[in-house]
């Protein structure tokens, strides 16, 4: 009995790893947008807290704005790090479940993440590809 040729599956997983890294770079660039929100929010917060007359409403608005932009920035960077790890794991064909979970999370990064997630799930859920993750990989 001959071993099935898995070169197509290996190539698809390699391309999937590359696409994860490309989407990670693009997501990182788009994650810099909250920094543009953070600057005026910090200015608003600073103006509200300085001076002889403190503006409580401005301080609350500025604080919420800073917190929201910071949370969005942190969440974006977590997704970017997960995409980079997933791309690395796909390249080495390790941590199958992690790659599936990251693909599911990236589904909500519209539009590129959605396309990447659907393609990732189509490729990764095939039994031949799942078997690739179980075999040792040459360095």
Secondary structure, DSSP 8 states (H G I E B T S, - for coil): ------HHHHHHHHHHHHHHHHHHHHHHHHHTHHHHHHHHHHHHHHHHHSSSS--HHHHHHHHHHHHHHHHHHHHHHHHHHHHHHHHHHHHHT--HHHHHHHHHHHTTSTTHHHHHHHHHHHHHTSHHHHHHHHS----
